[in-house]
Amino acid sequence: MPPELAALIDNPLLLAAVLAVGAICGVAIERLAENIEKQRRREYWRGRGHGGKSQPTPWRRNTGLPVPTEKAAPRTAAAADQLRCVMEAEFTERALLNKSEAAVFKTLDAAVIARNPGWQVMAQVSLGEFLASTDSDAFAAVNSKRVDFALMDEHAHVRHALEYQGTGHHLPGGAAAARDAVKKEALRKAGIGYHEVVAGHTTPAELKRLVERLVPGGPETAIGAQSQ
């Protein structure tokens, strides 16, 4: 028997310590191998999602720094985690608009239809649904921001955005003004009008006049004007 092994046998504490270190090293090596295999599978499926070709690494504009991986490619693992979280949670429905917003929507919708039936009023629309930008950072800044109401023409293009300013919208210390400034600038650059409807100040008659100014008259409106 080798003298080193005999020494370990004669010293149970030392033998236990050596075995423990060996077990820890074995677990670490096994986990490292699992992580490498997981990464290999992720890269494989990402390649499948892009026609079998690896996706070039995107770079942040004017910084020389790569965009984080979660922006560069879809993450199946993250989607699976989200699905598991949703499956374990409870959901209930709620109104898309509060009472005052719903009242403005009804008045606005009726005025738009009367002015031009080809146009429609959309509620709570994300800017990312009707704005585009080649600057990924700028697009990310507005993607999830919403406008209360959007006036869409007969070609499904948003031409005007209306924000309902309820009571307390611009309380001191709030971030609403900063968010509105971001939305205003993005809409301005896209050539989309921005208009505010202030609670307690904008009457239904004023809202109707605003619609008449923003929405071009439809065929029925033109015929009615000629007959007068």
VOLUM-962348 format. One record per residue: x, y, z of N, C-alpha, C, O in turn. Coordinates in steps of 0.05 Angstrom, whole numbers. Example, Ala and Ser with C-alpha at 12.3 -4.5 7.8 and 13.67 -1.06 7.14 Angstrom:
REM VOLUM-962348
NUSE; 264; -114; 156; 246; -90; 156; 264; -66; 156; 285; -66; 169
NUSE; 257; -45; 142; 273; -21; 143; 258; 1; 157; 268; 23; 161
//
This chain:
REM VOLUM-962348
NUSE; 17; -24; 0; 0; 0; 0; 18; 25; 0; 37; 27; 16
NUSE; 12; 44; -18; 28; 68; -18; 27; 82; 9; 6; 83; 22
NUSE; 50; 94; 17; 50; 107; 44; 31; 131; 45; 21; 136; 67
NUSE; 25; 144; 22; 6; 167; 23; -22; 157; 30; -36; 169; 47
NUSE; -30; 135; 18; -56; 124; 24; -58; 113; 52; -79; 116; 65
NUSE; -36; 101; 62; -36; 91; 89; -39; 114; 109; -52; 112; 129
NUSE; -26; 137; 102; -28; 160; 120; -56; 170; 121; -66; 178; 142
NUSE; -70; 170; 98; -98; 179; 97; -116; 161; 114; -133; 170; 128
NUSE; -111; 135; 112; -127; 116; 127; -123; 119; 157; -142; 117; 172
NUSE; -98; 124; 164; -92; 128; 193; -104; 154; 203; -106; 157; 228
NUSE; -110; 173; 185; -121; 199; 194; -149; 203; 182; -151; 214; 160
NUSE; -170; 194; 195; -197; 196; 184; -206; 224; 177; -220; 228; 157
NUSE; -198; 244; 193; -206; 272; 187; -194; 281; 161; -207; 294; 145
NUSE; -168; 275; 157; -156; 283; 132; -168; 269; 108; -172; 281; 87
NUSE; -175; 243; 111; -188; 228; 90; -215; 240; 83; -221; 242; 59
NUSE; -230; 248; 104; -257; 260; 99; -254; 286; 84; -270; 292; 66
NUSE; -234; 302; 91; -230; 328; 78; -222; 324; 49; -232; 338; 32
NUSE; -205; 304; 43; -197; 299; 15; -221; 290; -1; -225; 299; -24
NUSE; -238; 272; 10; -261; 263; -4; -281; 286; -9; -293; 287; -31
NUSE; -284; 304; 11; -302; 327; 7; -293; 345; -15; -309; 354; -31
NUSE; -267; 351; -15; -256; 368; -37; -260; 355; -64; -267; 368; -83
NUSE; -256; 329; -65; -260; 315; -90; -289; 316; -100; -294; 319; -124
NUSE; -308; 313; -81; -336; 314; -88; -344; 342; -98; -358; 344; -118
NUSE; -333; 363; -85; -340; 390; -93; -329; 396; -121; -342; 408; -138
NUSE; -304; 387; -126; -292; 390; -153; -308; 376; -174; -312; 386; -196
NUSE; -318; 351; -167; -333; 336; -186; -359; 350; -193; -367; 350; -217
NUSE; -373; 361; -173; -398; 375; -178; -394; 400; -195; -409; 406; -213
NUSE; -372; 414; -189; -366; 439; -204; -360; 432; -234; -370; 446; -251
NUSE; -345; 411; -238; -339; 403; -266; -364; 395; -281; -368; 401; -304
NUSE; -382; 380; -266; -407; 371; -279; -425; 395; -286; -437; 395; -308
NUSE; -427; 415; -269; -443; 438; -275; -431; 455; -298; -446; 465; -314
NUSE; -404; 456; -298; -392; 471; -320; -398; 457; -347; -403; 471; -367
NUSE; -397; 431; -347; -403; 416; -372; -432; 420; -380; -438; 423; -404
NUSE; -451; 421; -360; -479; 426; -366; -483; 454; -378; -498; 457; -397
NUSE; -470; 474; -366; -473; 501; -377; -462; 504; -405; -474; 517; -422
NUSE; -440; 490; -410; -429; 491; -437; -448; 478; -457; -452; 488; -479
NUSE; -460; 456; -449; -479; 442; -467; -504; 459; -471; -514; 460; -494
NUSE; -514; 473; -450; -537; 490; -453; -531; 513; -472; -547; 520; -490
NUSE; -507; 525; -469; -500; 547; -487; -498; 537; -516; -505; 552; -534
NUSE; -487; 513; -519; -485; 502; -547; -512; 498; -559; -516; 504; -583
NUSE; -532; 489; -543; -559; 485; -554; -572; 511; -560; -586; 514; -581
NUSE; -568; 532; -543; -579; 558; -548; -569; 570; -575; -584; 580; -591
NUSE; -542; 568; -578; -531; 578; -603; -541; 563; -627; -545; 575; -648
NUSE; -546; 537; -624; -557; 521; -646; -584; 531; -654; -590; 535; -678
NUSE; -602; 535; -634; -629; 543; -641; -630; 572; -650; -648; 579; -666
NUSE; -612; 588; -640; -611; 616; -651; -603; 615; -680; -614; 630; -696
NUSE; -584; 597; -687; -577; 595; -715; -600; 585; -732; -603; 593; -755
NUSE; -616; 566; -721; -639; 556; -736; -659; 579; -740; -672; 580; -761
NUSE; -662; 597; -721; -681; 619; -723; -672; 640; -743; -688; 657; -751
NUSE; -647; 639; -752; -637; 659; -772; -627; 645; -797; -606; 652; -808
NUSE; -642; 624; -805; -635; 610; -830; -610; 594; -828; -596; 590; -849
NUSE; -602; 585; -804; -578; 569; -801; -553; 585; -800; -531; 574; -798
NUSE; -555; 612; -801; -532; 629; -800; -530; 644; -774; -551; 652; -763
NUSE; -506; 647; -763; -503; 662; -738; -509; 691; -744; -502; 702; -765
NUSE; -522; 704; -724; -529; 732; -728; -506; 750; -721; -493; 746; -700
NUSE; -499; 769; -738; -477; 787; -732; -482; 803; -706; -505; 810; -701
NUSE; -461; 809; -691; -464; 823; -667; -471; 852; -672; -455; 866; -685
NUSE; -494; 862; -663; -501; 891; -667; -485; 908; -648; -476; 900; -627
NUSE; -481; 933; -656; -466; 952; -640; -482; 977; -634; -498; 986; -651
NUSE; -479; 987; -610; -493; 1012; -603; -483; 1035; -620; -460; 1037; -626
NUSE; -502; 1051; -626; -496; 1074; -644; -478; 1094; -629; -483; 1103; -607
NUSE; -456; 1101; -643; -437; 1121; -634; -423; 1115; -607; -412; 1133; -594
NUSE; -422; 1089; -599; -409; 1082; -574; -388; 1061; -578; -369; 1060; -562
NUSE; -390; 1045; -598; -371; 1024; -602; -374; 1000; -583; -357; 983; -582
NUSE; -397; 1000; -569; -403; 978; -550; -424; 960; -561; -443; 970; -573
NUSE; -421; 934; -557; -442; 916; -567; -468; 918; -552; -468; 923; -528
NUSE; -490; 914; -567; -516; 914; -554; -518; 889; -537; -509; 868; -545
NUSE; -530; 890; -513; -533; 866; -496; -547; 844; -511; -563; 849; -529
NUSE; -540; 819; -504; -550; 796; -518; -580; 795; -519; -591; 786; -539
NUSE; -594; 803; -497; -623; 802; -498; -636; 819; -519; -658; 814; -527
NUSE; -622; 840; -528; -632; 857; -550; -625; 845; -577; -639; 850; -597
NUSE; -603; 830; -578; -593; 820; -604; -609; 797; -614; -612; 794; -638
NUSE; -619; 779; -597; -632; 755; -606; -653; 747; -586; -650; 752; -562
NUSE; -675; 734; -595; -695; 724; -577; -684; 704; -558; -667; 688; -566
NUSE; -693; 703; -533; -683; 685; -514; -705; 665; -507; -724; 672; -493
NUSE; -702; 640; -516; -723; 620; -511; -725; 614; -482; -747; 609; -472
NUSE; -702; 614; -468; -703; 609; -439; -719; 629; -425; -735; 623; -407
NUSE; -716; 655; -432; -731; 676; -419; -761; 673; -424; -777; 677; -406
NUSE; -768; 666; -449; -796; 662; -456; -808; 639; -439; -831; 641; -431
NUSE; -792; 618; -435; -802; 596; -419; -806; 604; -390; -825; 595; -378
NUSE; -788; 621; -380; -791; 630; -353; -816; 648; -350; -831; 646; -330
NUSE; -821; 665; -371; -845; 682; -370; -870; 665; -371; -889; 671; -357
NUSE; -870; 644; -388; -894; 627; -390; -899; 613; -363; -922; 611; -354
NUSE; -878; 603; -350; -881; 590; -324; -893; 610; -304; -910; 602; -288
NUSE; -883; 634; -304; -892; 655; -285; -921; 661; -290; -937; 663; -271
NUSE; -929; 663; -315; -957; 670; -322; -975; 646; -314; -997; 651; -304
NUSE; -966; 622; -319; -983; 599; -312; -988; 597; -282; -1008; 586; -274
NUSE; -969; 607; -266; -972; 605; -237; -988; 628; -225; -995; 628; -202
NUSE; -993; 649; -242; -1006; 674; -232; -1036; 673; -238; -1045; 657; -254
NUSE; -1050; 692; -225; -1079; 696; -231; -1082; 722; -245; -1068; 741; -240
NUSE; -1101; 722; -264; -1107; 746; -280; -1137; 752; -279; -1153; 734; -278
NUSE; -1143; 778; -279; -1171; 787; -281; -1172; 809; -302; -1153; 823; -307
NUSE; -1196; 813; -314; -1199; 834; -334; -1204; 861; -320; -1214; 862; -297
NUSE; -1197; 882; -333; -1203; 909; -323; -1209; 927; -347; -1202; 921; -370
NUSE; -1222; 950; -341; -1230; 968; -362; -1205; 980; -376; -1185; 987; -362
NUSE; -1206; 983; -402; -1184; 995; -417; -1182; 1025; -410; -1160; 1036; -409
NUSE; -1205; 1038; -406; -1206; 1067; -400; -1222; 1071; -374; -1240; 1056; -368
NUSE; -1214; 1092; -359; -1230; 1099; -336; -1255; 1114; -345; -1258; 1119; -369
NUSE; -1272; 1122; -327; -1298; 1134; -335; -1295; 1160; -350; -1308; 1164; -371
NUSE; -1277; 1177; -342; -1273; 1203; -356; -1261; 1198; -383; -1268; 1212; -402
NUSE; -1241; 1180; -385; -1229; 1174; -410; -1250; 1161; -430; -1250; 1167; -453
NUSE; -1267; 1144; -419; -1287; 1131; -435; -1307; 1152; -446; -1316; 1150; -469
NUSE; -1313; 1172; -430; -1331; 1193; -439; -1319; 1209; -462; -1332; 1216; -482
NUSE; -1293; 1215; -459; -1279; 1229; -481; -1278; 1212; -506; -1281; 1223; -528
NUSE; -1273; 1186; -503; -1271; 1169; -526; -1298; 1168; -541; -1298; 1169; -566
NUSE; -1320; 1166; -527; -1346; 1165; -540; -1352; 1191; -556; -1361; 1190; -579
NUSE; -1346; 1213; -544; -1350; 1239; -558; -1331; 1241; -582; -1339; 1249; -604
NUSE; -1306; 1234; -578; -1286; 1235; -599; -1293; 1216; -622; -1292; 1224; -646
NUSE; -1301; 1192; -615; -1308; 1172; -636; -1331; 1181; -652; -1331; 1178; -677
NUSE; -1352; 1191; -639; -1376; 1200; -654; -1369; 1223; -672; -1379; 1225; -695
NUSE; -1352; 1242; -663; -1345; 1265; -679; -1328; 1257; -703; -1332; 1268; -725
NUSE; -1310; 1238; -700; -1293; 1229; -722; -1310; 1214; -743; -1306; 1219; -767
NUSE; -1327; 1196; -734; -1344; 1182; -753; -1362; 1201; -769; -1366; 1197; -793
NUSE; -1373; 1221; -755; -1390; 1240; -768; -1375; 1257; -789; -1385; 1264; -810
NUSE; -1350; 1262; -782; -1333; 1278; -800; -1323; 1262; -824; -1324; 1271; -847
NUSE; -1313; 1237; -819; -1303; 1220; -840; -1304; 1191; -831; -1288; 1183; -815
NUSE; -1324; 1176; -841; -1327; 1148; -832; -1303; 1130; -838; -1300; 1108; -827
NUSE; -1285; 1139; -856; -1261; 1124; -862; -1240; 1125; -840; -1222; 1108; -839
NUSE; -1242; 1145; -823; -1223; 1148; -801; -1233; 1133; -776; -1257; 1128; -774
NUSE; -1215; 1126; -758; -1223; 1112; -734; -1207; 1123; -710; -1185; 1134; -713
NUSE; -1218; 1119; -687; -1205; 1127; -662; -1195; 1102; -648; -1210; 1083; -643
NUSE; -1169; 1102; -642; -1157; 1079; -627; -1150; 1089; -599; -1142; 1112; -596
NUSE; -1152; 1071; -580; -1147; 1079; -552; -1123; 1063; -541; -1120; 1040; -547
NUSE; -1107; 1077; -525; -1084; 1065; -511; -1066; 1050; -530; -1062; 1026; -528
NUSE; -1055; 1065; -549; -1038; 1053; -570; -1009; 1058; -563; -1001; 1080; -557
NUSE; -992; 1036; -564; -964; 1039; -559; -951; 1053; -583; -957; 1047; -606
NUSE; -932; 1071; -577; -919; 1086; -599; -903; 1066; -617; -900; 1072; -641
NUSE; -893; 1045; -606; -878; 1026; -622; -894; 1012; -643; -883; 1000; -661
NUSE; -921; 1014; -641; -938; 1002; -661; -941; 1019; -686; -947; 1008; -708
NUSE; -936; 1045; -684; -939; 1061; -708; -916; 1080; -713; -917; 1098; -730
NUSE; -894; 1077; -697; -870; 1092; -702; -847; 1073; -708; -847; 1051; -698
NUSE; -828; 1081; -724; -804; 1065; -729; -779; 1082; -729; -781; 1106; -734
NUSE; -757; 1070; -722; -731; 1085; -721; -708; 1065; -726; -709; 1042; -716
NUSE; -688; 1074; -740; -664; 1058; -744; -646; 1058; -720; -628; 1042; -718
NUSE; -651; 1077; -702; -636; 1079; -677; -649; 1061; -656; -671; 1068; -646
NUSE; -636; 1039; -649; -649; 1020; -631; -653; 1031; -603; -673; 1025; -590
NUSE; -635; 1048; -594; -638; 1060; -567; -661; 1080; -567; -677; 1081; -548
NUSE; -663; 1096; -588; -685; 1115; -589; -712; 1101; -591; -732; 1109; -579
NUSE; -713; 1080; -607; -738; 1065; -609; -745; 1052; -583; -769; 1052; -575
NUSE; -726; 1041; -568; -731; 1029; -542; -742; 1050; -522; -757; 1043; -504
NUSE; -734; 1076; -526; -744; 1097; -508; -773; 1103; -511; -786; 1113; -492
NUSE; -784; 1097; -535; -813; 1104; -539; -830; 1079; -544; -855; 1081; -545
NUSE; -818; 1056; -548; -832; 1032; -556; -857; 1026; -539; -878; 1021; -549
NUSE; -853; 1026; -513; -875; 1018; -495; -892; 1042; -485; -911; 1038; -471
NUSE; -884; 1066; -492; -900; 1090; -484; -926; 1091; -501; -926; 1083; -524
NUSE; -947; 1100; -489; -973; 1100; -502; -985; 1128; -505; -979; 1146; -490
NUSE; -1002; 1130; -525; -1019; 1154; -527; -1048; 1146; -520; -1056; 1124; -525
NUSE; -1062; 1164; -507; -1089; 1157; -499; -1108; 1151; -523; -1122; 1132; -523
NUSE; -1106; 1169; -543; -1123; 1165; -567; -1106; 1171; -592; -1090; 1190; -592
NUSE; -1111; 1155; -612; -1097; 1159; -638; -1118; 1161; -660; -1136; 1144; -661
NUSE; -1116; 1180; -677; -1134; 1183; -700; -1121; 1170; -724; -1100; 1179; -734
NUSE; -1133; 1149; -734; -1122; 1133; -756; -1138; 1138; -782; -1163; 1137; -781
NUSE; -1124; 1143; -804; -1138; 1148; -829; -1147; 1123; -843; -1143; 1101; -832
NUSE; -1158; 1126; -866; -1169; 1103; -880; -1148; 1083; -890; -1154; 1061; -898
NUSE; -1123; 1092; -889; -1101; 1074; -897; -1086; 1062; -874; -1064; 1051; -876
NUSE; -1098; 1064; -850; -1087; 1052; -825; -1062; 1066; -816; -1045; 1054; -803
NUSE; -1059; 1092; -823; -1037; 1108; -813; -1047; 1127; -791; -1067; 1140; -795
NUSE; -1032; 1128; -769; -1039; 1147; -748; -1030; 1174; -756; -1007; 1179; -763
NUSE; -1049; 1193; -756; -1043; 1220; -765; -1042; 1240; -741; -1027; 1260; -743
NUSE; -1056; 1234; -720; -1056; 1252; -697; -1058; 1235; -671; -1071; 1214; -671
NUSE; -1045; 1245; -650; -1046; 1232; -624; -1058; 1253; -604; -1051; 1276; -604
NUSE; -1077; 1243; -588; -1089; 1260; -568; -1084; 1249; -540; -1087; 1225; -535
NUSE; -1075; 1266; -522; -1070; 1258; -495; -1091; 1271; -477; -1096; 1295; -478
NUSE; -1103; 1254; -460; -1123; 1264; -441; -1108; 1271; -415; -1097; 1253; -402
NUSE; -1108; 1296; -408; -1095; 1305; -384; -1116; 1307; -361; -1130; 1327; -359
NUSE; -1117; 1286; -345; -1136; 1285; -323; -1125; 1301; -300; -1103; 1312; -300
NUSE; -1141; 1303; -279; -1132; 1317; -255; -1108; 1302; -243; -1108; 1278; -240
NUSE; -1088; 1318; -235; -1065; 1307; -223; -1044; 1296; -243; -1024; 1284; -235
NUSE; -1049; 1301; -269; -1031; 1290; -289; -1003; 1302; -286; -983; 1288; -290
NUSE; -1001; 1328; -280; -976; 1341; -277; -971; 1351; -249; -962; 1374; -245
NUSE; -976; 1335; -229; -970; 1342; -202; -940; 1346; -198; -924; 1332; -212
NUSE; -931; 1364; -180; -902; 1368; -176; -889; 1342; -168; -899; 1327; -153
NUSE; -865; 1338; -180; -850; 1314; -174; -857; 1290; -191; -844; 1270; -189
NUSE; -878; 1292; -207; -886; 1270; -225; -868; 1269; -249; -855; 1288; -257
NUSE; -868; 1245; -262; -852; 1241; -286; -869; 1244; -311; -859; 1239; -333
NUSE; -895; 1251; -309; -912; 1252; -332; -903; 1273; -352; -904; 1267; -376
NUSE; -894; 1296; -343; -885; 1317; -361; -861; 1308; -377; -859; 1313; -401
NUSE; -843; 1294; -364; -819; 1284; -379; -827; 1263; -399; -816; 1263; -422
NUSE; -845; 1245; -392; -854; 1224; -411; -868; 1237; -435; -864; 1229; -458
NUSE; -885; 1258; -429; -899; 1271; -451; -880; 1285; -470; -884; 1286; -494
NUSE; -858; 1296; -459; -838; 1310; -475; -825; 1290; -495; -820; 1296; -518
NUSE; -819; 1266; -485; -807; 1245; -502; -827; 1238; -524; -819; 1236; -547
NUSE; -852; 1234; -517; -872; 1226; -537; -876; 1249; -558; -878; 1244; -582
NUSE; -878; 1274; -548; -882; 1296; -566; -860; 1298; -587; -865; 1302; -611
NUSE; -835; 1295; -578; -812; 1297; -597; -812; 1275; -617; -808; 1280; -641
NUSE; -818; 1250; -608; -819; 1228; -627; -841; 1232; -648; -837; 1226; -671
NUSE; -864; 1240; -638; -887; 1245; -656; -881; 1267; -676; -888; 1266; -699
NUSE; -869; 1289; -666; -862; 1312; -683; -844; 1303; -705; -848; 1311; -728
NUSE; -823; 1287; -699; -804; 1279; -719; -817; 1260; -740; -809; 1259; -763
NUSE; -838; 1246; -732; -852; 1228; -750; -874; 1243; -766; -887; 1231; -783
NUSE; -878; 1269; -760; -898; 1284; -774; -926; 1278; -765; -946; 1282; -780
NUSE; -929; 1269; -740; -956; 1263; -728; -963; 1285; -708; -947; 1292; -691
NUSE; -987; 1295; -711; -996; 1316; -693; -1000; 1307; -664; -1007; 1284; -659
NUSE; -995; 1325; -646; -999; 1319; -617; -1018; 1340; -606; -1013; 1364; -609
NUSE; -1039; 1331; -592; -1058; 1350; -581; -1067; 1341; -553; -1068; 1317; -548
NUSE; -1073; 1360; -536; -1081; 1353; -509; -1111; 1359; -505; -1121; 1380; -514
NUSE; -1124; 1342; -490; -1151; 1345; -481; -1150; 1347; -451; -1144; 1328; -438
NUSE; -1157; 1371; -440; -1153; 1376; -412; -1180; 1372; -397; -1200; 1383; -405
NUSE; -1179; 1356; -376; -1203; 1350; -361; -1214; 1376; -349; -1199; 1392; -337
NUSE; -1240; 1380; -352; -1253; 1404; -340; -1251; 1429; -357; -1262; 1449; -350
NUSE; -1235; 1428; -379; -1231; 1451; -395; -1240; 1447; -424; -1249; 1466; -437
NUSE; -1237; 1423; -434; -1244; 1417; -462; -1273; 1407; -462; -1278; 1384; -453
NUSE; -1291; 1423; -473; -1319; 1415; -475; -1324; 1397; -499; -1307; 1396; -517
NUSE; -1346; 1382; -500; -1353; 1366; -523; -1353; 1382; -549; -1345; 1373; -570
NUSE; -1364; 1407; -547; -1364; 1425; -571; -1336; 1431; -580; -1330; 1432; -604
NUSE; -1318; 1437; -562; -1290; 1443; -569; -1277; 1418; -581; -1261; 1420; -599
NUSE; -1283; 1395; -570; -1272; 1370; -580; -1281; 1365; -609; -1266; 1356; -626
NUSE; -1307; 1371; -614; -1317; 1368; -641; -1304; 1387; -660; -1297; 1380; -683
NUSE; -1299; 1412; -652; -1285; 1431; -669; -1256; 1422; -674; -1246; 1426; -696
NUSE; -1244; 1410; -655; -1217; 1400; -658; -1216; 1378; -680; -1199; 1377; -697
NUSE; -1236; 1360; -679; -1238; 1339; -698; -1242; 1350; -726; -1230; 1341; -745
NUSE; -1259; 1370; -729; -1265; 1383; -754; -1239; 1396; -766; -1236; 1398; -790
NUSE; -1222; 1404; -748; -1197; 1417; -757; -1176; 1396; -765; -1159; 1401; -783
NUSE; -1176; 1373; -752; -1156; 1353; -756; -1163; 1332; -777; -1146; 1323; -792
NUSE; -1188; 1325; -779; -1197; 1304; -797; -1209; 1315; -822; -1227; 1331; -821
NUSE; -1199; 1307; -845; -1211; 1317; -870; -1239; 1306; -874; -1244; 1283; -867
NUSE; -1257; 1321; -885; -1284; 1312; -889; -1286; 1290; -909; -1272; 1289; -929
NUSE; -1304; 1271; -903; -1309; 1249; -922; -1328; 1256; -944; -1336; 1279; -945
NUSE; -1335; 1238; -961; -1353; 1243; -983; -1380; 1254; -974; -1391; 1273; -986
NUSE; -1390; 1243; -952; -1416; 1253; -942; -1415; 1281; -933; -1433; 1297; -937
NUSE; -1392; 1289; -920; -1388; 1316; -911; -1387; 1335; -934; -1398; 1357; -933
NUSE; -1373; 1327; -956; -1370; 1345; -979; -1397; 1349; -992; -1404; 1371; -1001
NUSE; -1413; 1327; -995; -1439; 1330; -1007; -1457; 1348; -990; -1472; 1365; -1002
NUSE; -1456; 1346; -964; -1472; 1362; -947; -1465; 1392; -949; -1482; 1409; -948
NUSE; -1438; 1397; -952; -1429; 1425; -955; -1438; 1437; -981; -1445; 1460; -982
NUSE; -1439; 1421; -1002; -1447; 1431; -1028; -1477; 1437; -1029; -1486; 1455; -1044
NUSE; -1493; 1422; -1014; -1521; 1426; -1015; -1530; 1450; -999; -1553; 1459; -1002
NUSE; -1512; 1461; -982; -1520; 1485; -966; -1518; 1510; -982; -1523; 1532; -972
//
